[in-house]
Amino acid sequence: MSDNQVTLVGNLTDDPELHYTPNGVAVAHFRMGVNQRVWDGDGWKDGEPSFFSVNVWRDQAEHASRSLRKGSRCVVIGRLKARSWETPEGQRRSLVEVEADEVAASLRFAPVTLDQRDKRTAPAEGDDAHQDPASSPPSGPSSRALDEVPF
């Protein structure tokens, strides 16, 4: 576990941008705004927003770019990473980003529909992809065993 782990809950300020490294590794980048809630004596008020740049890698990058849009509320768990560079004019710049370990849509204000089909096991086009699972014969050891509570 990282010493600088952060958890952010906020809204995307733009659509995720999906890119690939020269080695073919997917990376998605997006910015998110997080509103701080403060108590001022009369009740809770929105404080100053903070904005974070988030990088997501590999399969999760592709999933985030397909699932999240500008305005989407999401939860990011990751690590802070500082970068610095010099501009062509010779000015020194620095930036702190979040390298995401987990990205998830928030269910607090809206429902989300999941598509859990694995690309490797998805039915081929032309197969009966829309077959009702309840009408299929049970597969595996016992359909009753699958209905029992596991604990």
DSSP file (Angstrom, degrees, kcal/mol; ACC not computed):
  #  RESIDUE AA STRUCTURE BP1 BP2  ACC     N-H-->O    O-->H-N    N-H-->O    O-->H-N    TCO  KAPPA ALPHA  PHI   PSI    X-CA   Y-CA   Z-CA
    1    1 A M              0   0    0      0, 0.0     2,-0.1     0, 0.0     0, 0.0   0.000 360.0 360.0 360.0 139.4    0.0    0.0    0.0
    2    2 A S    >   -     0   0    0      1,-0.1     3,-0.8     2,-0.0    76,-0.0  -0.442 360.0-136.5 -77.0 146.8    1.3    3.5   -0.9
    3    3 A D  T 3  S+     0   0    0      1,-0.2    -1,-0.1    -2,-0.1    76,-0.0   0.706 103.3  49.2 -73.5 -20.0    2.0    6.0    1.8
    4    4 A N  T 3  S+     0   0    0     76,-0.1    76,-1.2     2,-0.0    -1,-0.2  -0.172  76.6 156.1-114.2  40.9    0.3    8.8   -0.2
    5    5 A Q  E <   -A   79   0A   0     -3,-0.8     2,-0.3    74,-0.2    74,-0.2  -0.447  19.1-170.7 -70.8 136.7   -3.0    7.1   -1.1
    6    6 A V  E     -A   78   0A   0     72,-2.8    72,-2.3    -2,-0.2     2,-0.4  -0.934  16.2-155.4-126.7 150.9   -5.9    9.4   -1.8
    7    7 A T  E     -A   77   0A   0     -2,-0.3     2,-0.4    70,-0.2    70,-0.2  -0.995  17.9-174.4-124.0 123.1   -9.6    8.9   -2.3
    8    8 A L  E     -A   76   0A   0     68,-2.9    68,-2.7    -2,-0.4     2,-0.4  -0.944  12.1-171.1-120.6 138.9  -11.4   11.5   -4.4
    9    9 A V  E     +A   75   0A   0     -2,-0.4     2,-0.3    66,-0.2    26,-0.3  -0.987  39.5 102.5-127.1 120.8  -15.1   11.8   -5.1
   10   10 A G  E     -A   74   0A   0     64,-2.1    64,-2.9    -2,-0.4     2,-0.4  -0.909  63.2 -70.5-170.6-164.4  -16.1   14.4   -7.6
   11   11 A N  E     -AB  73  33A   0     22,-2.1    22,-3.0    -2,-0.3    62,-0.2  -0.894  41.4-111.8-117.2 141.8  -17.3   15.1  -11.1
   12   12 A L  E     - B   0  32A   0     60,-2.2    59,-2.4    -2,-0.4    20,-0.3  -0.473  16.8-157.4 -67.7 136.8  -15.4   14.9  -14.4
   13   13 A T  S    S+     0   0    0     18,-2.6     2,-0.3    57,-0.2    19,-0.1   0.565  76.6   4.8 -92.0 -10.7  -14.7   18.3  -15.9
   14   14 A D  S    S-     0   0    0     17,-0.7    17,-0.2    55,-0.1    -1,-0.2  -0.965  93.4 -75.6-158.8 168.9  -14.3   16.8  -19.4
   15   15 A D        -     0   0    0     -2,-0.3    54,-0.1    55,-0.1    16,-0.1  -0.421  59.1 -97.1 -67.4 145.8  -14.5   13.5  -21.2
   16   16 A P        -     0   0    0      0, 0.0     2,-0.6     0, 0.0    14,-0.2  -0.395  33.6-138.0 -61.7 141.2  -11.6   11.1  -20.6
   17   17 A E  E     -C   29   0A   0     12,-2.7    12,-2.1    -3,-0.1     2,-0.5  -0.921  15.2-153.6-103.8 119.7   -8.9   11.2  -23.3
   18   18 A L  E     +C   28   0A   0     -2,-0.6     2,-0.3    10,-0.2    10,-0.2  -0.819  22.7 162.7 -98.3 128.6   -7.7    7.7  -24.3
   19   19 A H  E     -C   27   0A   0      8,-2.8     8,-2.7    -2,-0.5     2,-0.4  -0.857  27.9-133.4-133.5 168.8   -4.2    7.4  -25.7
   20   20 A Y  E     -C   26   0A   0     -2,-0.3     6,-0.2     6,-0.2    -2,-0.0  -0.987  17.7-127.7-127.1 138.3   -1.7    4.6  -26.2
   21   21 A T    >   -     0   0    0      4,-2.6     3,-2.4    -2,-0.4     6,-0.0  -0.290  40.0 -97.2 -71.2 167.0    2.0    4.6  -25.4
   22   22 A P  T 3  S+     0   0    0      0, 0.0    -1,-0.1     0, 0.0    -2,-0.0   0.774 128.5  56.5 -56.9 -24.9    4.5    3.6  -28.1
   23   23 A N  T 3  S-     0   0    0      2,-0.1    -2,-0.0     1,-0.0     0, 0.0   0.430 124.1-105.5 -86.1   0.9    4.4    0.1  -26.6
   24   24 A G    <   +     0   0    0     -3,-2.4     2,-0.4     1,-0.3    -1,-0.0   0.606  69.2 147.8  88.9  12.5    0.6   -0.1  -27.0
   25   25 A V        -     0   0    0      1,-0.0    -4,-2.6    32,-0.0    -1,-0.3  -0.703  46.0-126.3 -84.8 128.9   -0.3    0.4  -23.3
   26   26 A A  E     +C   20   0A   0     -2,-0.4    32,-2.7    -6,-0.2     2,-0.4  -0.514  30.0 178.2 -75.6 138.2   -3.6    2.3  -22.9
   27   27 A V  E     -CD  19  57A   0     -8,-2.7    -8,-2.8    30,-0.2     2,-0.4  -0.981   9.6-163.5-140.5 129.8   -3.7    5.4  -20.7
   28   28 A A  E     -CD  18  56A   0     28,-2.9    28,-2.7    -2,-0.4     2,-0.4  -0.909   5.4-164.0-112.3 141.6   -6.7    7.6  -20.1
   29   29 A H  E     +CD  17  55A   0    -12,-2.1   -12,-2.7    -2,-0.4     2,-0.3  -0.981  17.2 155.1-125.4 135.0   -6.5   11.1  -18.7
   30   30 A F  E     - D   0  54A   0     24,-2.1    24,-3.2    -2,-0.4     2,-0.4  -0.982  31.9-129.8-150.2 162.4   -9.3   13.2  -17.2
   31   31 A R  E     - D   0  53A   0     -2,-0.3   -18,-2.6    22,-0.2   -17,-0.7  -0.883  22.1-166.9-110.9 146.2   -9.7   16.1  -14.8
   32   32 A M  E     -BD  12  52A   0     20,-2.4    20,-2.5    -2,-0.4     2,-0.4  -0.989  13.1-140.5-134.9 146.0  -12.2   16.0  -11.9
   33   33 A G  E     -BD  11  51A   0    -22,-3.0   -22,-2.1    -2,-0.4     2,-0.5  -0.866  13.5-164.2-103.7 136.3  -13.5   18.7   -9.6
   34   34 A V  E     - D   0  50A   0     16,-3.0    16,-2.5    -2,-0.4     2,-0.5  -0.982   8.5-149.1-122.6 122.3  -14.1   17.9   -5.9
   35   35 A N  E     - D   0  49A   0     -2,-0.5     2,-0.4   -26,-0.3    13,-0.1  -0.789  10.6-140.9 -93.3 128.7  -16.2   20.3   -3.8
   36   36 A Q  E     -     0   0A   0     12,-0.7    11,-4.2    -2,-0.5     2,-0.5  -0.709  12.5-141.9 -84.1 136.2  -15.3   20.6   -0.2
   37   37 A R  E     - D   0  46A   0     -2,-0.4     2,-0.4     9,-0.2     9,-0.2  -0.876  22.4-174.5 -99.7 129.4  -18.3   20.8    2.1
   38   38 A V  E     - D   0  45A   0      7,-2.8     7,-2.8    -2,-0.5     2,-0.5  -0.943  23.3-131.7-126.6 146.4  -18.0   23.2    5.0
   39   39 A W  E     + D   0  44A   0     -2,-0.4     5,-0.2     5,-0.2    -2,-0.0  -0.845  23.0 176.5 -94.6 125.2  -20.1   24.0    8.1
   40   40 A D        -     0   0    0      3,-2.0    -1,-0.1    -2,-0.5     4,-0.1   0.212  57.4 -95.2-115.4  15.8  -20.7   27.7    8.5
   41   41 A G  S    S+     0   0    0      2,-0.2     3,-0.1     1,-0.0    -2,-0.1  -0.082 121.9  63.2  98.4 -35.5  -23.0   27.8   11.5
   42   42 A D  S    S-     0   0    0      1,-0.4     2,-0.3     0, 0.0    -3,-0.0   0.500 119.9 -72.7 -96.4  -7.2  -26.2   28.0    9.4
   43   43 A G  S    S-     0   0    0      2,-0.0    -3,-2.0    -5,-0.0    -1,-0.4  -0.872  72.2 -33.1 142.4-176.3  -25.6   24.7    7.7
   44   44 A W  E     +D   39   0A   0     -2,-0.3     2,-0.3    -5,-0.2    -5,-0.2  -0.572  56.2 179.8 -79.3 136.5  -23.5   22.9    5.1
   45   45 A K  E     -D   38   0A   0     -7,-2.8    -7,-2.8    -2,-0.3     2,-0.4  -0.928  35.1 -98.7-131.9 156.9  -22.2   25.0    2.2
   46   46 A D  E     -D   37   0A   0     -2,-0.3    -9,-0.2    -9,-0.2     2,-0.1  -0.639  41.3-159.9 -75.0 130.0  -20.1   24.3   -0.8
   47   47 A G  E     -     0   0A   0    -11,-4.2    -1,-0.1    -2,-0.4   -10,-0.0  -0.084  43.2 -47.9 -90.3-162.7  -16.5   25.4   -0.2
   48   48 A E  E     -     0   0A   0    -13,-0.1   -12,-0.7     1,-0.1    -1,-0.2  -0.500  63.0-122.5 -70.2 134.5  -13.8   26.1   -2.8
   49   49 A P  E     -D   35   0A   0      0, 0.0     2,-0.4     0, 0.0   -14,-0.2  -0.474  18.5-149.5 -76.6 151.3  -13.5   23.4   -5.4
   50   50 A S  E     -D   34   0A   0    -16,-2.5   -16,-3.0    -2,-0.1     2,-0.4  -0.936   8.0-148.2-116.3 145.1  -10.3   21.6   -6.0
   51   51 A F  E     -D   33   0A   0     -2,-0.4     2,-0.4   -18,-0.2   -18,-0.2  -0.942  13.3-171.2-119.6 137.0   -9.3   20.2   -9.4
   52   52 A F  E     -D   32   0A   0    -20,-2.5   -20,-2.4    -2,-0.4     2,-0.5  -0.965  20.2-136.9-129.2 140.7   -7.2   17.1  -10.0
   53   53 A S  E     -D   31   0A   0     43,-0.5    45,-2.7    -2,-0.4     2,-0.4  -0.840  27.7-163.0 -91.7 133.1   -5.6   15.5  -13.1
   54   54 A V  E     -De  30  98A   0    -24,-3.2   -24,-2.1    -2,-0.5     2,-0.4  -0.962  10.5-162.4-123.9 134.5   -6.1   11.7  -13.1
   55   55 A N  E     -De  29  99A   0     43,-2.8    45,-2.8    -2,-0.4     2,-0.4  -0.963   7.2-172.0-114.3 133.0   -4.2    9.1  -15.1
   56   56 A V  E     -D   28   0A   0    -28,-2.7   -28,-2.9    -2,-0.4     2,-0.3  -0.975  12.4-150.4-124.9 137.9   -5.7    5.6  -15.5
   57   57 A W  E >>  -D   27   0A   0     43,-0.4     3,-0.8    -2,-0.4     4,-0.6  -0.745  41.4 -17.5-116.5 157.4   -3.8    2.7  -17.1
   58   58 A R  H >> S-     0   0    0    -32,-2.7     4,-1.4    -2,-0.3     3,-1.0  -0.142 120.4  -7.2  60.2-140.0   -4.3   -0.5  -19.2
   59   59 A D  H 3> S+     0   0    0      1,-0.3     4,-2.5     2,-0.2    -1,-0.2   0.867 134.0  58.1 -56.9 -38.6   -7.7   -2.1  -19.3
   60   60 A Q  H <> S+     0   0    0     -3,-0.8     4,-2.7     1,-0.2    -1,-0.3   0.832 101.8  56.3 -62.9 -30.8   -9.1    0.2  -16.7
   61   61 A A  H <X S+     0   0    0     -3,-1.0     4,-2.3    -4,-0.6    -1,-0.2   0.926 109.0  45.5 -64.8 -44.7   -8.2    3.2  -19.0
   62   62 A E  H  X S+     0   0    0     -4,-1.4     4,-1.5     2,-0.2    -2,-0.2   0.899 114.0  49.3 -65.4 -39.8  -10.3    1.7  -21.8
   63   63 A H  H  X S+     0   0    0     -4,-2.5     4,-1.8     2,-0.2    -2,-0.2   0.920 111.5  48.5 -65.2 -43.7  -13.2    1.0  -19.5
   64   64 A A  H  X S+     0   0    0     -4,-2.7     4,-2.7     1,-0.2    -2,-0.2   0.904 109.8  51.8 -63.9 -40.8  -13.1    4.5  -18.0
   65   65 A S  H  < S+     0   0    0     -4,-2.3    -1,-0.2     1,-0.2    -2,-0.2   0.815 115.0  42.6 -68.1 -28.3  -13.0    6.1  -21.5
   66   66 A R  H  < S+     0   0    0     -4,-1.5    -1,-0.2    -5,-0.2    -2,-0.2   0.746 123.3  37.0 -83.7 -24.8  -16.1    4.0  -22.5
   67   67 A S  H  < S+     0   0    0     -4,-1.8     2,-0.3    -5,-0.1    -2,-0.2   0.783 104.7  64.4-102.0 -31.0  -18.0    4.5  -19.3
   68   68 A L     <  +     0   0    0     -4,-2.7     2,-0.3    -5,-0.2     6,-0.0  -0.725  53.2 176.7-105.6 148.0  -17.4    8.0  -18.0
   69   69 A R    >   -     0   0    0     -2,-0.3     3,-2.6   -54,-0.1   -57,-0.3  -0.880  47.6 -63.7-136.9 167.4  -18.3   11.4  -19.5
   70   70 A K  T 3  S+     0   0    0     -2,-0.3   -57,-0.2     1,-0.3   -55,-0.1  -0.312 125.6  22.5 -51.9 131.0  -18.1   15.0  -18.6
   71   71 A G  T 3  S+     0   0    0    -59,-2.4    -1,-0.3     1,-0.3   -58,-0.1   0.201  87.7 140.5  92.4 -15.4  -20.2   15.6  -15.5
   72   72 A S    <   -     0   0    0     -3,-2.6   -60,-2.2   -61,-0.1     2,-0.5  -0.369  51.2-131.5 -61.5 135.7  -20.0   11.9  -14.4
   73   73 A R  E     +A   11   0A   0    -62,-0.2    33,-2.6    33,-0.2     2,-0.3  -0.785  39.5 167.3 -87.9 129.4  -19.7   11.6  -10.7
   74   74 A C  E     -AF  10 105A   0    -64,-2.9   -64,-2.1    -2,-0.5     2,-0.4  -0.929  35.7-129.8-142.8 165.9  -16.9    9.1   -9.8
   75   75 A V  E     -AF   9 104A   0     29,-3.2    29,-2.4    -2,-0.3     2,-0.4  -0.966  23.5-169.6-115.7 129.4  -14.7    7.7   -7.1
   76   76 A V  E     -AF   8 103A   0    -68,-2.7   -68,-2.9    -2,-0.4     2,-0.5  -0.985   7.1-172.7-123.6 128.5  -10.9    7.5   -7.7
   77   77 A I  E     +AF   7 102A   0     25,-2.4    24,-3.1    -2,-0.4    25,-2.3  -0.986  36.9 110.3-116.1 127.0   -8.5    5.8   -5.4
   78   78 A G  E     -AF   6 100A   0    -72,-2.3   -72,-2.8    -2,-0.5     2,-0.4  -0.877  58.6 -75.8-167.8-161.7   -4.9    6.3   -6.2
   79   79 A R  E     -AF   5  99A   0     20,-2.0    20,-3.0    -2,-0.3     2,-0.3  -0.930  36.5-117.0-123.9 143.2   -1.5    7.8   -5.5
   80   80 A L  E     - F   0  98A   0    -76,-1.2     2,-0.4    -2,-0.4    18,-0.2  -0.611  32.1-172.3 -77.2 137.9   -0.2   11.3   -5.8
   81   81 A K  E     - F   0  97A   0     16,-2.8    16,-2.9    -2,-0.3     2,-0.4  -0.988  10.9-149.4-136.1 125.0    2.7   11.6   -8.3
   82   82 A A  E     - F   0  96A   0     -2,-0.4     2,-0.4    14,-0.2    14,-0.2  -0.762  15.6-176.7 -94.7 136.8    4.7   14.8   -8.8
   83   83 A R  E     - F   0  95A   0     12,-3.1    12,-2.6    -2,-0.4     2,-0.3  -0.967   2.2-174.4-127.7 147.5    6.2   15.6  -12.2
   84   84 A S  E     + F   0  94A   0     -2,-0.4     2,-0.3    10,-0.2    10,-0.2  -0.990   8.9 161.9-140.2 152.8    8.4   18.5  -13.2
   85   85 A W  E     - F   0  93A   0      8,-2.3     8,-3.3    -2,-0.3     2,-0.5  -0.951  34.4-110.9-157.3 170.6    9.8   19.7  -16.5
   86   86 A E  E     - F   0  92A   0     -2,-0.3     6,-0.2     6,-0.2    -2,-0.0  -0.948  28.9-131.9-114.8 133.4   11.3   22.6  -18.2
   87   87 A T    >   -     0   0    0      4,-3.0     3,-2.3    -2,-0.5     6,-0.0  -0.306  31.8-103.4 -74.5 164.1    9.4   24.6  -20.9
   88   88 A P  T 3  S+     0   0    0      0, 0.0    -1,-0.1     0, 0.0    -2,-0.0   0.769 124.8  58.9 -58.8 -23.7   11.1   25.4  -24.2
   89   89 A E  T 3  S-     0   0    0      2,-0.1    -2,-0.0     1,-0.0    -3,-0.0   0.476 123.5-106.4 -83.3  -1.9   11.5   29.0  -22.8
   90   90 A G  S <  S+     0   0    0     -3,-2.3     2,-0.3     1,-0.3    -1,-0.0   0.539  71.8 142.5  91.4   7.8   13.5   27.6  -19.9
   91   91 A Q        -     0   0    0      1,-0.0    -4,-3.0    -5,-0.0     2,-0.5  -0.649  49.8-127.9 -84.3 138.5   10.8   28.0  -17.2
   92   92 A R  E     - F   0  86A   0     -2,-0.3     2,-0.3    -6,-0.2    -6,-0.2  -0.738  31.3-176.5 -86.2 128.4   10.6   25.2  -14.6
   93   93 A R  E     - F   0  85A   0     -8,-3.3    -8,-2.3    -2,-0.5     2,-0.3  -0.894   6.8-172.0-122.7 153.5    7.1   23.7  -14.2
   94   94 A S  E     - F   0  84A   0     -2,-0.3     2,-0.3   -10,-0.2   -10,-0.2  -0.978   2.1-174.8-143.9 158.8    5.7   21.1  -11.9
   95   95 A L  E     - F   0  83A   0    -12,-2.6   -12,-3.1    -2,-0.3     2,-0.5  -0.992  17.4-144.9-153.1 140.7    2.4   19.3  -11.5
   96   96 A V  E     + F   0  82A   0     -2,-0.3   -43,-0.5   -14,-0.2     2,-0.2  -0.967  28.6 177.0-110.8 124.7    0.9   16.8   -9.0
   97   97 A E  E     - F   0  81A   0    -16,-2.9   -16,-2.8    -2,-0.5     2,-0.6  -0.739  29.9-117.2-119.3 167.4   -1.3   14.2  -10.6
   98   98 A V  E     -eF  54  80A   0    -45,-2.7   -43,-2.8    -2,-0.2     2,-0.8  -0.947  15.5-154.3-107.1 122.7   -3.3   11.2   -9.4
   99   99 A E  E     -eF  55  79A   0    -20,-3.0   -20,-2.0    -2,-0.6     2,-0.2  -0.870  28.6-135.6 -92.5 107.5   -2.2    7.8  -10.7
  100  100 A A  E     + F   0  78A   0    -45,-2.8   -43,-0.4    -2,-0.8   -22,-0.3  -0.440  33.5 175.6 -75.6 132.0   -5.4    5.8  -10.3
  101  101 A D  E    S+     0   0A   0    -24,-3.1     2,-0.3     1,-0.4   -23,-0.2   0.730  80.5  16.7 -93.3 -34.7   -5.5    2.3   -8.8
  102  102 A E  E     - F   0  77A   0    -25,-2.3   -25,-2.4     2,-0.0     2,-0.4  -0.999  62.0-175.2-140.4 139.8   -9.3    2.2   -8.9
  103  103 A V  E     + F   0  76A   0     -2,-0.3     2,-0.3   -27,-0.2   -27,-0.2  -0.999  14.6 168.1-133.8 131.8  -11.9    4.2  -10.8
  104  104 A A  E     - F   0  75A   0    -29,-2.4   -29,-3.2    -2,-0.4     2,-0.3  -0.997  37.1-111.2-144.2 147.5  -15.7    3.7  -10.2
  105  105 A A  E     - F   0  74A   0     -2,-0.3     2,-0.3   -31,-0.2   -31,-0.3  -0.582  39.1-120.3 -72.6 138.4  -18.9    5.5  -11.1
  106  106 A S        -     0   0    0    -33,-2.6     4,-0.2    -2,-0.3   -33,-0.2  -0.641  18.5-164.3 -81.3 137.3  -20.6    6.9   -8.0
  107  107 A L        +     0   0    0     -2,-0.3    -1,-0.1     1,-0.1   -33,-0.0   0.281  63.1 101.9-100.6   8.3  -24.1    5.6   -7.3
  108  108 A R  S    S+     0   0    0      1,-0.2    -1,-0.1     3,-0.0    -2,-0.0   0.887  97.8  13.7 -63.0 -42.1  -25.0    8.4   -4.9
  109  109 A F  S    S+     0   0    0      1,-0.2    -1,-0.2    -3,-0.2    -2,-0.1   0.499 130.5  24.8-115.9  -6.2  -27.1   10.5   -7.2
  110  110 A A  S    S-     0   0    0     -4,-0.2    -1,-0.2   -37,-0.1     2,-0.1  -0.989  74.6-110.5-157.5 147.6  -27.8    8.2  -10.2
  111  111 A P        -     0   0    0      0, 0.0     2,-0.4     0, 0.0    -5,-0.1  -0.423  28.3-150.8 -76.2 157.5  -28.0    4.5  -11.1
  112  112 A V        -     0   0    0     -2,-0.1     2,-0.5    -7,-0.1    -5,-0.0  -0.990   5.9-140.5-129.8 138.2  -25.4    2.9  -13.3
  113  113 A T        -     0   0    0     -2,-0.4     2,-0.3     2,-0.0     0, 0.0  -0.873  19.8-149.6 -99.8 128.8  -25.8   -0.1  -15.7
  114  114 A L        -     0   0    0     -2,-0.5     2,-0.5     2,-0.0    -2,-0.0  -0.737  11.3-160.1 -99.6 145.7  -22.9   -2.5  -15.8
  115  115 A D        +     0   0    0     -2,-0.3    -2,-0.0     1,-0.1     0, 0.0  -0.923  15.8 173.4-120.5 100.9  -21.9   -4.6  -18.7
  116  116 A Q        +     0   0    0     -2,-0.5     2,-0.2     2,-0.1    -1,-0.1   0.202  26.8 134.3 -98.9  16.1  -19.8   -7.5  -17.2
  117  117 A R        -     0   0    0      1,-0.1     2,-0.4     2,-0.0     5,-0.1  -0.470  54.8-130.6 -66.8 132.7  -19.3   -9.5  -20.3
  118  118 A D    >>  -     0   0    0     -2,-0.2     3,-1.1     1,-0.1     4,-1.1  -0.713   9.3-135.9 -82.5 130.8  -15.7  -10.7  -20.7
  119  119 A K  T 34 S+     0   0    0     -2,-0.4     3,-0.3     1,-0.3    -1,-0.1   0.834 104.3  55.1 -57.0 -32.8  -14.4   -9.9  -24.2
  120  120 A R  T 34 S+     0   0    0      1,-0.2    -1,-0.3    -3,-0.0    -3,-0.0   0.768 117.5  33.4 -73.7 -24.5  -12.8  -13.4  -24.3
  121  121 A T  T <4 S+     0   0    0     -3,-1.1    -1,-0.2     2,-0.1    -2,-0.2   0.350  85.6 124.1-113.9   5.7  -16.1  -15.2  -23.6
  122  122 A A  S  < S-     0   0    0     -4,-1.1     7,-0.0    -3,-0.3    -3,-0.0  -0.389  72.9 -97.6 -65.4 143.7  -18.6  -12.9  -25.3
  123  123 A P        -     0   0    0      0, 0.0    -1,-0.1     0, 0.0     3,-0.1  -0.322  40.1-113.0 -62.2 142.4  -20.8  -14.7  -27.9
  124  124 A A    >   -     0   0    0      1,-0.1     3,-2.3    -3,-0.1     5,-0.1  -0.386  43.4 -85.0 -71.3 154.1  -19.6  -14.4  -31.4
  125  125 A E  T 3  S+     0   0    0      1,-0.3    -1,-0.1    -2,-0.1     3,-0.1  -0.383 120.3  30.8 -60.6 134.8  -21.8  -12.4  -33.8
  126  126 A G  T 3  S+     0   0    0      1,-0.5    -1,-0.3    -3,-0.1    -2,-0.0   0.044  94.8 111.8 100.1 -25.2  -24.5  -14.7  -35.2
  127  127 A D  S <  S-     0   0    0     -3,-2.3     2,-2.4     1,-0.1    -1,-0.5  -0.299  93.3 -89.0 -70.4 167.3  -24.6  -16.8  -32.0
  128  128 A D    >   +     0   0    0      1,-0.2     3,-1.3    -3,-0.1    -1,-0.1  -0.491  62.1 163.9 -78.2  75.2  -27.7  -16.6  -29.9
  129  129 A A  T 3   +     0   0    0     -2,-2.4    -1,-0.2     1,-0.3    -4,-0.0   0.705  68.8  51.5 -69.5 -21.4  -26.3  -13.6  -27.9
  130  130 A H  T 3  S+     0   0    0     -3,-0.2    -1,-0.3     2,-0.1     2,-0.1   0.096  75.6 139.8-106.1  23.3  -29.7  -12.6  -26.5
  131  131 A Q    <   -     0   0    0     -3,-1.3     5,-0.1     1,-0.1     3,-0.0  -0.454  60.9-112.1 -68.2 137.5  -30.7  -16.0  -25.2
  132  132 A D    >>  -     0   0    0      1,-0.2     3,-1.3    -2,-0.1     4,-0.5  -0.583  18.6-146.5 -70.8 121.3  -32.5  -15.8  -21.8
  133  133 A P  G >4 S+     0   0    0      0, 0.0     3,-0.9     0, 0.0    -1,-0.2   0.804  96.8  61.6 -61.6 -28.0  -30.2  -17.4  -19.2
  134  134 A A  G 34 S+     0   0    0      1,-0.2    -2,-0.0     4,-0.0    -3,-0.0   0.777 101.9  51.5 -69.1 -24.7  -33.2  -18.7  -17.3
  135  135 A S  G <4 S+     0   0    0     -3,-1.3    -1,-0.2     2,-0.1    -3,-0.0   0.563  93.1  93.4 -88.4  -7.3  -34.2  -20.8  -20.2
  136  136 A S  S << S-     0   0    0     -3,-0.9     3,-0.1    -4,-0.5     0, 0.0  -0.547  88.1-103.2 -82.4 149.0  -30.8  -22.4  -20.6
  137  137 A P        -     0   0    0      0, 0.0    -1,-0.1     0, 0.0    -2,-0.1  -0.438  49.7 -94.0 -66.1 147.1  -30.0  -25.7  -18.9
  138  138 A P        -     0   0    0      0, 0.0     2,-0.3     0, 0.0     5,-0.1  -0.319  40.9-154.7 -63.6 143.2  -27.9  -25.2  -15.8
  139  139 A S        +     0   0    0     -3,-0.1     3,-0.2     3,-0.1    -3,-0.0  -0.857  51.9  33.3-114.8 156.3  -24.2  -25.5  -16.3
  140  140 A G  S    S-     0   0    0     -2,-0.3     3,-0.2     1,-0.2     0, 0.0  -0.462 109.4 -39.2  95.5-171.5  -21.7  -26.5  -13.6
  141  141 A P  S    S-     0   0    0      0, 0.0     2,-0.3     0, 0.0    -1,-0.2   0.898 117.3 -18.7 -62.4 -46.9  -22.0  -28.8  -10.7
  142  142 A S     >  -     0   0    0     -3,-0.2     4,-1.1     1,-0.1     3,-0.1  -0.909  44.0-142.9-165.0 130.9  -25.5  -28.1   -9.5
  143  143 A S  H  > S+     0   0    0     -2,-0.3     4,-0.8     1,-0.2     3,-0.2   0.834 106.1  58.0 -67.8 -29.1  -27.9  -25.2  -10.1
  144  144 A R  H >> S+     0   0    0      1,-0.2     3,-0.8     2,-0.2     4,-0.7   0.878 100.0  57.0 -66.2 -37.2  -29.1  -25.6   -6.5
  145  145 A A  H >4 S+     0   0    0      1,-0.3     3,-0.5     2,-0.2    -1,-0.2   0.833 103.5  54.5 -63.7 -31.2  -25.5  -25.0   -5.2
  146  146 A L  H 3< S+     0   0    0     -4,-1.1    -1,-0.3     1,-0.2    -2,-0.2   0.734 104.7  54.4 -74.0 -21.9  -25.4  -21.7   -7.0
  147  147 A D  H << S+     0   0    0     -4,-0.8    -1,-0.2    -3,-0.8    -2,-0.2   0.607  89.1  97.3 -86.5 -12.6  -28.6  -20.5   -5.3
  148  148 A E  S << S-     0   0    0     -4,-0.7    -3,-0.0    -3,-0.5     0, 0.0  -0.480  86.1-103.3 -81.6 148.9  -27.3  -21.2   -1.7
  149  149 A V        -     0   0    0     -2,-0.2    -1,-0.1     1,-0.1    -2,-0.1  -0.511  27.7-137.2 -67.5 132.1  -25.9  -18.4    0.4
  150  150 A P              0   0    0      0, 0.0    -1,-0.1     0, 0.0    -2,-0.0   0.478 360.0 360.0 -76.8   0.0  -22.1  -18.8    0.4
  151  151 A F              0   0    0      0, 0.0    -2,-0.0     0, 0.0    -3,-0.0   0.378 360.0 360.0-136.0 360.0  -21.6  -18.2    4.1
